[in-house]
């Protein structure tokens, strides 16, 4: 069920709020552009197969990490005139034009059992009902009403051992059930169950203020509407979560609907020059997955002849009505210091196709880097130096001789200085030295206790969103575990997620730009880092936990 058109002009994206739709059921077309198109849209081609009920336009701008972005969106409410496999035609925006978009329109409304009190009711469904652990489940809620509502309150879905994310904006449309017209509000969630077995999504409850027809309580300007409160609940939904496939190889588990891996270079790697950097950009996209499931991409080994300098990865999630799309981008600068030919290993990302139930691999083949001299041509290595030339260079590099009287005076004063310094140090140590307590704890126990205290202090600092205290606690922990004296050194011993959070903390404390720091993210990444290095359990329960952006 694809809701996003891959054919678009000038970044104009076409989507629908759901697909398929039912005849006599309205739906919404969305046209989204990142820049202002060439002209105003002409929606008249839609009138051949669709009835236009209404349209609106909105725009928004945002600045994220100094990057300015703009979005313009047109919403068109339509009703299909006939059933079948229809095509939303290309829409012109001046000289810019969108591509055609396929749409399925069902002939009949699916039979539904309407509750006894059919003024308002809830309907929920989950797809698939037998997902794999940590794979995406789309949970859809529909609120039906045939009366006017003043306001409504709905609780969020709850499920143990699961990550739940709301997907996109609510959609509103009209439909018919047993010949009765209803207005429907549809909302979707992506649920990622974290363990296998039978798990239940608890029922949702909605309280609605229903307008009562009749005379108002007050007359004139101060008249107000009379309402009555109604409460409706949905059914519980049970999922049978499947464990990891038996034939799974490797430690990383990435269930998804589709995965793509690509790369680009800022220069020609067949003609690199000594000392000149070239940047490699690796991009991984996964449909139906969370960003926390995407693995690290860079596997280039730092060599003496070619140094690599990776940037912090860019992580992003797009929450669309049809599901989550996860994005990871890594930039690595390569700076060669020696001419020659060097090979970069292939990058392979194994993933599990939840549509076919098969393991697949997406990869970037091995690449060869050719480095030329700084002048741009291959040069001969310098001829070997003979013993005579080496001796001559050593002799020529010797400093001029100093008169013997000056040397004698120099060494006398130097010996006197070091003698006094040694005596001062010895006296200080004798004064400060204290006897060791008889019942002192073993060194390993003191170290363990200090580590626990540092973790406790880190948890408190993160809970209180105190970046300075978090830094101090991290440094204490880093000195105990790795003898690291700075956040940068400590980050090199941690996994990618904790490295990212440490970098965010560093930029919050010392960066020129204002950085919003969220302590709970740091401690969550820290806890995951600890768990991955300490726990050895079964495949199913040993999965890396997902985390929220």
C-alpha positions as CSV (number, residue, x, y, z in Angstrom):
1,X,0.0,0.0,0.0
2,X,2.1,2.9,-1.2
3,X,0.8,6.4,-0.4
4,X,3.8,8.4,-1.6
5,X,4.3,9.2,-5.3
6,X,7.9,8.6,-6.5
7,X,7.3,10.7,-9.6
8,X,7.2,14.4,-8.9
9,X,8.6,17.6,-10.5
10,X,10.4,20.3,-8.6
11,X,10.1,18.5,-5.3
12,X,6.3,18.5,-5.5
13,X,5.2,15.3,-3.6
14,X,1.8,13.8,-4.1
15,X,0.1,11.7,-1.3
16,X,-3.3,10.7,-0.1
17,X,-4.4,10.2,3.5
18,X,-5.3,6.5,2.9
19,X,-5.3,4.0,0.0
20,X,-7.5,2.2,-0.9
21,X,-10.7,4.2,-0.3
22,X,-14.3,3.3,-0.7
23,X,-16.8,4.6,-3.2
24,X,-19.0,7.4,-1.6
25,X,-16.2,8.0,0.9
26,X,-14.3,11.3,0.8
27,X,-10.5,11.4,1.1
28,X,-7.8,14.0,1.0
29,X,-5.1,14.7,-1.6
30,X,-1.9,16.4,-0.5
31,X,0.5,18.3,-2.7
32,X,3.7,19.2,-0.8
33,X,6.6,21.4,-2.1
34,X,9.9,22.5,-0.5
35,X,10.1,25.6,-2.7
36,X,7.5,27.8,-4.3
37,X,6.6,26.2,-7.6
38,X,6.4,28.0,-10.9
39,X,2.7,29.0,-10.6
40,X,-0.6,28.3,-9.0
41,X,-2.0,24.8,-9.2
42,X,-4.6,23.8,-11.8
43,X,-6.8,21.1,-10.2
44,X,-9.3,20.9,-13.1
45,X,-7.9,17.6,-14.4
46,X,-9.2,16.0,-11.2
47,X,-12.8,16.6,-12.2
48,X,-12.8,13.8,-14.8
49,X,-12.9,11.0,-12.2
50,X,-13.3,12.9,-8.9
51,X,-15.6,15.5,-7.3
52,X,-13.8,18.3,-5.6
53,X,-15.4,19.1,-2.2
54,X,-12.9,21.7,-1.0
55,X,-9.3,22.9,-1.0
56,X,-6.9,24.8,1.2
57,X,-3.3,25.9,1.2
58,X,-0.8,26.3,4.1
59,X,2.9,27.1,4.5
60,X,5.5,26.7,7.2
61,X,9.2,27.5,7.8
62,X,11.7,26.1,10.3
63,X,15.3,26.4,11.3
64,X,17.0,23.2,12.5
65,X,20.8,23.2,13.3
66,X,21.1,26.4,11.3
67,X,19.4,24.8,8.3
68,X,16.5,26.8,6.9
69,X,13.6,24.8,5.4
70,X,10.3,25.7,3.9
71,X,7.2,23.7,3.2
72,X,4.1,24.6,1.1
73,X,1.1,22.3,1.1
74,X,-2.2,22.1,-0.8
75,X,-5.0,20.0,0.6
76,X,-7.9,18.9,-1.7
77,X,-10.9,17.0,-0.4
78,X,-12.3,14.8,-3.2
79,X,-14.9,12.0,-3.8
80,X,-14.4,9.3,-6.4
81,X,-17.1,9.1,-9.1
82,X,-16.5,5.4,-9.9
83,X,-14.8,2.3,-8.4
84,X,-11.8,0.6,-9.8
85,X,-8.1,1.2,-10.3
86,X,-8.0,5.0,-10.9
87,X,-5.2,7.4,-11.5
88,X,-4.8,10.8,-10.0
89,X,-3.7,12.8,-13.1
90,X,-0.7,15.1,-13.3
91,X,-1.3,18.5,-11.8
92,X,0.3,21.6,-13.3
93,X,1.9,24.3,-11.1
94,X,2.8,26.7,-13.9
95,X,5.6,25.0,-15.8
96,X,6.1,22.5,-13.0
97,X,4.1,19.3,-13.0
98,X,3.5,16.4,-10.7
99,X,3.5,12.8,-11.8
100,X,0.4,10.5,-12.0
101,X,-0.5,8.7,-8.8
102,X,-2.4,5.3,-8.7
103,X,-5.4,4.9,-6.4
104,X,-7.7,1.9,-5.6
105,X,-11.4,2.7,-5.1
106,X,-13.5,-0.2,-3.7
107,X,-17.0,-0.7,-4.9
108,X,-18.9,-1.4,-1.7
109,X,-18.5,-0.3,1.9
110,X,-17.1,-3.1,4.1
111,X,-19.8,-4.5,6.3
112,X,-19.5,-3.3,9.8
113,X,-21.4,-4.2,13.0
114,X,-22.5,-0.8,14.4
115,X,-23.0,-0.7,18.2
116,X,-26.5,-0.3,19.6
117,X,-25.8,3.4,20.4
118,X,-24.7,4.3,16.9
119,X,-24.5,8.1,17.4
120,X,-20.7,7.8,18.1
121,X,-18.4,4.8,18.2
122,X,-14.8,3.8,17.9
123,X,-13.2,1.2,15.6
124,X,-9.5,0.0,15.8
125,X,-7.4,-2.4,13.9
126,X,-3.7,-3.5,13.8
127,X,-1.7,-4.6,10.8
128,X,-0.1,-7.2,10.8
129,X,-1.5,-9.1,13.8
130,X,1.5,-11.5,13.7
131,X,4.5,-9.2,13.5
132,X,8.1,-10.0,14.2
133,X,9.7,-8.6,17.3
134,X,10.8,-5.0,16.8
135,X,9.0,-4.8,13.5
136,X,6.4,-2.1,12.8
137,X,2.7,-2.6,13.5
138,X,0.3,0.0,12.1
139,X,-2.5,0.7,14.7
140,X,-5.4,2.6,13.2
141,X,-8.2,4.3,15.2
142,X,-11.4,5.6,13.6
143,X,-13.9,7.8,15.4
144,X,-17.4,7.6,13.8
145,X,-20.1,10.1,14.6
146,X,-23.5,11.1,13.0
147,X,-24.2,13.9,15.5
148,X,-22.4,17.2,16.2
149,X,-19.6,17.2,18.8
150,X,-18.5,20.2,20.8
151,X,-15.3,18.6,22.0
152,X,-13.8,15.1,22.6
153,X,-11.0,13.6,24.8
154,X,-9.2,10.4,23.8
155,X,-6.5,8.5,25.7
156,X,-3.3,7.2,24.0
157,X,-2.8,3.5,23.2
158,X,-1.0,1.5,25.8
159,X,1.0,-1.7,25.4
160,X,3.7,-3.3,27.6
161,X,7.2,-3.7,26.2
162,X,6.6,-1.6,23.1
163,X,7.6,1.7,21.5
164,X,4.5,3.7,20.3
165,X,4.7,6.7,18.0
166,X,1.8,8.8,16.5
167,X,2.0,9.0,12.7
168,X,1.3,12.2,10.9
169,X,-1.8,14.3,11.3
170,X,-5.4,13.1,11.8
171,X,-7.5,12.7,8.6
172,X,-11.2,13.6,8.4
173,X,-13.6,12.2,5.8
174,X,-17.3,11.2,5.4
175,X,-18.6,7.7,4.7
176,X,-21.8,5.6,4.8
177,X,-22.6,2.6,6.9
178,X,-25.8,0.8,6.3
179,X,-27.1,3.8,4.4
180,X,-26.3,6.2,7.2
181,X,-23.9,9.1,6.7
182,X,-21.0,9.3,9.2
183,X,-18.1,11.8,9.7
184,X,-14.9,9.9,10.5
185,X,-11.7,11.1,12.1
186,X,-8.8,8.6,11.5
187,X,-5.6,8.5,13.5
188,X,-2.6,6.1,13.1
189,X,0.2,4.9,15.4
190,X,3.3,2.9,14.7
191,X,4.0,0.3,17.4
192,X,7.3,-1.6,17.7
193,X,6.9,-4.6,20.1
194,X,10.1,-5.3,22.0
195,X,9.6,-8.9,22.9
196,X,7.9,-12.0,21.4
197,X,4.7,-13.7,22.6
198,X,1.1,-12.7,22.9
199,X,0.7,-9.0,23.8
200,X,-2.5,-6.9,24.1
201,X,-3.1,-3.3,23.1
202,X,-5.5,-2.0,25.7
203,X,-8.8,-0.5,24.7
204,X,-9.1,3.2,24.0
205,X,-11.7,5.4,25.7
206,X,-13.2,8.6,24.3
207,X,-15.3,11.1,26.2
208,X,-17.4,13.3,23.8
209,X,-19.5,16.4,24.5
210,X,-22.5,15.8,22.2
211,X,-24.7,18.7,21.2
212,X,-28.3,18.4,22.3
213,X,-30.9,19.7,19.8
214,X,-33.6,22.0,21.2
215,X,-34.0,25.4,22.8
216,X,-30.9,27.0,24.3
217,X,-30.8,27.6,28.0
218,X,-30.4,31.4,27.5
219,X,-31.8,33.7,24.9
220,X,-30.1,36.4,22.9
221,X,-26.4,37.2,22.9
222,X,-25.7,35.0,26.0
223,X,-27.3,31.9,24.7
224,X,-25.1,28.8,24.7
225,X,-25.3,25.3,23.4
226,X,-26.4,22.4,25.7
227,X,-24.3,19.3,25.6
228,X,-24.4,15.8,27.1
229,X,-21.3,13.7,27.8
230,X,-21.0,10.3,26.2
231,X,-18.2,7.7,26.7
232,X,-17.3,5.0,24.2
233,X,-14.5,2.5,24.2
234,X,-12.8,0.4,21.5
235,X,-12.0,-3.3,21.6
236,X,-8.7,-4.7,22.8
237,X,-6.3,-5.9,20.1
238,X,-4.1,-8.9,20.6
239,X,-0.8,-9.3,18.8
240,X,1.0,-12.6,18.4
241,X,4.6,-11.3,18.1
242,X,7.0,-13.7,16.4
243,X,10.6,-14.3,17.6
244,X,13.7,-13.8,15.5
245,X,14.0,-16.1,12.5
246,X,16.2,-19.2,13.2
247,X,18.4,-18.6,10.2
248,X,19.3,-15.0,11.3
249,X,23.1,-14.5,11.0
250,X,24.9,-11.6,12.6
251,X,24.2,-9.4,15.6
252,X,22.1,-6.7,13.9
253,X,18.3,-7.1,13.4
254,X,16.6,-4.7,11.0
255,X,13.1,-5.7,10.0
256,X,11.6,-3.3,7.4
257,X,9.4,-3.1,4.3
258,X,12.2,-1.7,2.1
259,X,15.8,-0.6,2.6
260,X,18.1,1.4,0.4
261,X,21.8,2.2,0.8
262,X,23.7,4.8,-1.3
263,X,26.9,6.8,-1.4
264,X,28.3,10.0,-2.9
265,X,31.8,11.6,-3.1
266,X,32.7,15.3,-3.1
267,X,35.5,14.6,-5.5
268,X,37.0,12.1,-7.9
269,X,38.5,9.2,-5.9
270,X,40.5,8.0,-8.9
271,X,42.5,11.2,-8.9
272,X,42.8,12.2,-5.2
273,X,45.9,14.3,-4.2
274,X,48.1,14.1,-1.2
275,X,46.8,16.4,1.6
276,X,43.5,17.3,-0.1
277,X,40.4,16.0,1.7
278,X,37.5,14.2,-0.1
279,X,34.2,13.6,1.7
280,X,32.2,10.4,1.4
281,X,28.5,10.6,2.2
282,X,26.7,7.4,3.1
283,X,22.9,7.3,3.3
284,X,20.6,4.6,4.6
285,X,16.8,4.7,4.3
286,X,14.5,2.1,5.8
287,X,10.7,2.1,5.4
288,X,8.8,0.6,8.3
289,X,11.6,1.0,10.8
290,X,12.7,3.3,13.6
291,X,15.9,5.3,13.4
292,X,17.2,3.5,16.5
293,X,17.3,0.3,14.4
294,X,19.7,1.6,11.8
295,X,23.3,0.4,12.1
296,X,26.5,2.3,11.7
297,X,27.6,2.5,8.1
298,X,31.3,3.6,8.1
299,X,33.6,0.6,8.1
300,X,36.8,2.2,6.7
301,X,39.9,1.4,8.7
302,X,42.1,4.4,9.5
303,X,45.5,3.8,7.8
304,X,48.8,5.6,8.1
305,X,48.6,6.6,4.5
306,X,44.9,7.6,4.5
307,X,43.3,9.2,7.6
308,X,39.6,9.3,8.1
309,X,37.6,11.9,10.0
310,X,33.9,11.0,10.5
311,X,31.3,13.6,11.4
312,X,28.5,13.0,13.7
313,X,25.7,11.1,12.0
314,X,22.5,12.8,10.9
315,X,19.4,10.9,12.2
316,X,15.9,11.6,11.1
317,X,12.4,10.0,11.1
318,X,9.5,10.8,8.9
319,X,6.2,9.9,10.4
320,X,3.8,9.4,7.6
321,X,0.3,7.9,7.7
322,X,1.5,4.7,5.9
323,X,4.3,4.2,8.5
324,X,7.7,5.3,9.7
325,X,10.6,6.1,7.3
326,X,14.0,6.1,9.1
327,X,17.0,8.0,7.7
328,X,20.7,7.9,8.7
329,X,23.5,9.9,7.0
330,X,27.2,9.7,7.7
331,X,29.9,11.9,6.3
332,X,33.6,10.8,6.4
333,X,36.5,13.0,5.3
334,X,39.4,11.1,3.7
335,X,42.8,12.9,3.8
336,X,45.6,10.9,2.1
337,X,49.2,11.5,3.2
338,X,50.9,9.2,0.8
339,X,50.4,8.5,-2.9
340,X,49.4,5.1,-4.1
341,X,46.3,2.9,-4.4
342,X,44.1,1.9,-1.5
343,X,41.0,-0.2,-1.2
344,X,37.9,0.5,0.8
345,X,36.0,-2.6,1.9
346,X,32.4,-3.2,0.8
347,X,29.6,-2.1,3.1
348,X,26.8,-4.7,3.6
349,X,23.6,-4.1,5.6
350,X,21.6,-7.3,6.2
351,X,17.9,-6.7,6.8
352,X,14.7,-8.8,7.1
353,X,11.9,-8.1,4.5
354,X,8.7,-8.3,6.5
355,X,6.6,-8.5,3.3
356,X,8.4,-11.6,1.9
357,X,9.6,-13.1,5.2
358,X,13.2,-13.4,3.8
359,X,16.6,-12.1,4.8
360,X,18.1,-9.7,2.3
361,X,21.3,-7.7,2.0
362,X,21.8,-4.2,0.5
363,X,25.4,-3.3,-0.2
364,X,27.9,-0.8,-1.6
365,X,30.7,-2.7,-3.4
366,X,34.4,-2.2,-2.5
367,X,36.0,1.0,-3.9
368,X,39.5,1.7,-4.9
369,X,41.1,5.1,-4.1
370,X,44.0,6.3,-6.2
371,X,46.2,9.0,-4.7
372,X,48.5,11.2,-6.7
373,X,51.2,13.5,-5.5
374,X,50.3,17.1,-4.5
375,X,51.4,18.2,-8.0
376,X,48.9,15.8,-9.5
377,X,51.1,13.2,-11.0
378,X,52.7,9.9,-9.9
379,X,56.3,10.5,-8.8
380,X,59.3,8.2,-8.1
381,X,60.1,7.5,-4.5
382,X,63.2,9.3,-3.3
383,X,66.5,7.3,-3.8
384,X,67.9,5.5,-0.8
385,X,70.4,7.5,1.2
386,X,73.9,6.0,1.6
387,X,75.7,5.8,4.9
388,X,78.0,8.7,3.8
389,X,75.1,11.1,3.0
390,X,73.4,10.2,6.3
391,X,76.7,10.9,8.2
392,X,77.1,14.2,6.4
393,X,73.6,15.3,7.2
394,X,74.0,14.4,10.9
395,X,77.3,16.3,11.0
396,X,75.8,19.4,9.3
397,X,72.9,19.4,11.7
398,X,75.1,19.6,14.8
399,X,74.9,22.9,16.7
400,X,77.9,25.2,17.0
401,X,80.2,24.3,20.0
402,X,79.8,26.4,23.3
403,X,82.9,27.5,25.1
404,X,83.9,25.0,27.9
405,X,83.8,27.6,30.7
406,X,80.1,28.4,29.9
407,X,79.3,24.7,29.8
408,X,80.8,24.0,33.2
409,X,78.9,26.9,34.8
410,X,75.7,25.8,33.2
411,X,75.9,22.2,34.4
412,X,76.9,23.2,38.0
413,X,73.8,25.4,38.4
414,X,71.5,22.8,36.8
415,X,72.8,20.1,39.2
416,X,72.2,22.4,42.2
417,X,68.6,23.2,41.0
418,X,67.6,19.5,40.6
419,X,69.2,18.6,44.0
420,X,67.1,21.2,45.8
421,X,64.0,20.1,44.0
422,X,64.6,16.5,45.0
423,X,65.1,17.4,48.7
424,X,61.9,19.5,48.7
425,X,59.8,16.6,47.2
426,X,61.2,14.1,49.7
427,X,60.3,16.4,52.6
428,X,56.8,16.9,51.3
429,X,56.2,13.2,51.0
430,X,57.5,12.5,54.5
431,X,55.2,15.1,56.0
432,X,52.0,14.2,54.1
433,X,52.4,10.4,54.4
434,X,49.8,8.7,56.5
435,X,49.6,5.1,57.7
436,X,47.3,2.8,55.7
437,X,44.1,1.7,57.6
438,X,44.3,-1.9,58.7
439,X,40.8,-2.7,57.4
440,X,41.0,-0.9,54.1
441,X,38.8,-2.3,51.3
442,X,40.3,-4.1,48.3
443,X,41.1,-1.8,45.4
444,X,38.6,-3.5,43.1
445,X,35.8,-2.9,45.6
446,X,36.6,0.8,46.0
447,X,36.7,1.1,42.2
448,X,33.3,-0.6,41.8
449,X,31.7,1.5,44.6
450,X,33.0,4.7,42.9
451,X,31.7,3.6,39.5
452,X,28.2,3.0,41.1
453,X,28.3,6.5,42.7
454,X,29.3,8.1,39.4
455,X,26.4,6.3,37.5
456,X,24.0,7.4,40.3
457,X,25.2,11.0,40.0
458,X,24.8,10.8,36.2
459,X,21.2,9.6,36.5
460,X,20.4,12.4,38.9
461,X,22.0,15.1,36.7
462,X,20.1,13.8,33.6
463,X,16.8,13.7,35.5
464,X,17.3,17.3,36.5
465,X,18.6,18.4,33.1
466,X,21.9,19.7,34.6
467,X,24.5,19.5,31.8
468,X,27.4,20.6,34.0
469,X,26.7,17.9,36.6
470,X,26.2,15.3,33.9
471,X,29.6,16.2,32.4
472,X,31.3,15.9,35.8
473,X,29.7,12.5,36.5
474,X,30.6,11.2,33.0
475,X,34.3,12.3,33.5
476,X,34.4,10.4,36.9
477,X,33.0,7.3,35.3
478,X,35.3,7.7,32.2
479,X,38.4,7.9,34.4
480,X,37.4,4.8,36.4
481,X,36.6,2.7,33.3
482,X,39.0,3.9,30.6
483,X,41.4,6.5,32.2
484,X,39.7,9.1,29.9
485,X,40.4,12.7,30.9
486,X,37.9,14.4,28.6
487,X,34.5,13.9,27.0
488,X,36.2,13.5,23.6
489,X,38.4,10.7,24.8
490,X,35.5,9.0,26.6
491,X,33.3,9.1,23.5
492,X,35.8,7.0,21.6
493,X,35.1,4.1,24.0
494,X,31.3,4.2,23.6
495,X,28.9,3.0,20.9
496,X,27.4,5.3,18.3
497,X,24.3,6.4,20.2
498,X,26.2,7.3,23.4
499,X,28.9,9.1,21.3
500,X,26.1,11.2,19.7
501,X,24.7,12.2,23.1
502,X,28.1,13.0,24.5
503,X,28.8,15.2,21.5
504,X,25.4,17.0,22.0
505,X,26.4,17.6,25.7
506,X,29.7,19.0,24.6
507,X,28.1,21.4,22.1
508,X,25.6,22.4,24.8
509,X,28.4,23.3,27.2
510,X,31.0,24.8,24.8
511,X,29.3,25.4,21.4
512,X,28.7,28.9,20.0
513,X,25.1,28.0,19.1
514,X,22.3,27.3,21.5
515,X,21.7,23.6,21.8
516,X,18.7,22.1,23.5
517,X,20.0,19.3,25.7
518,X,17.6,16.6,27.0
519,X,19.1,14.7,29.9
520,X,16.9,11.6,29.7
521,X,18.3,10.9,26.2
522,X,21.8,10.8,27.4
523,X,21.0,8.5,30.3
524,X,19.0,6.2,28.0
525,X,21.9,6.0,25.6
526,X,24.2,5.4,28.5
527,X,22.0,2.6,29.9
528,X,21.8,0.9,26.5
529,X,25.6,1.2,26.1
530,X,26.0,-0.5,29.5
531,X,23.5,-3.3,28.7
532,X,25.0,-4.1,25.4
533,X,28.5,-4.6,26.9
534,X,27.4,-6.5,30.0
535,X,24.4,-8.7,29.2
536,X,24.7,-12.0,27.3
537,X,21.2,-13.4,26.8
538,X,19.1,-15.2,24.1
539,X,18.7,-13.7,20.7
540,X,15.1,-12.8,21.3
541,X,15.6,-10.9,24.6
542,X,19.1,-9.7,23.6
543,X,17.9,-7.2,21.0
544,X,19.2,-3.6,21.1
545,X,16.4,-1.5,22.6
546,X,14.8,1.1,20.4
547,X,14.9,4.7,21.5
548,X,13.0,7.8,20.6
549,X,14.4,10.8,18.9
